[in-house]
Amino acid sequence: MSPSDKALETQILSKSAGYRAYLAERILSSLDPPEQKKIDEHWSIEAEERIDAYQRGDIQAIEEEKAFEEFEKRLHK
């Protein structure tokens, strides 16, 4: 690590936890592929639609253990 990188690290670590979390999120999101924002938006819509369907009684919840068992079965087909 160069001296300037070390100085930057020291400066960042002296900031508040909230700011460091914000900065970490920005850095991590810079690693996402360009289409990630679109993917996240689609998953958000899907999640809301599933919640609405559950609340209307159109779908039922299943236990976590059973959900993972079903996932494993489908994964290894």
C-alpha angles and dihedrals in degrees: 000000000000121000091250091051090050090050090050091049091050091049093049093047090054091061125093121280090247093055092045090051090050091049092047090052091050092050094047093047089053086066093058119104114257092256094054094097090055091047091050091050091052092049090049091054091046091051092050091049091051092049091049091049091050092049091049089051094244092125134025130223120241130204117272094240092053091047091055092046090054090047092052091049092052093044094055098043 
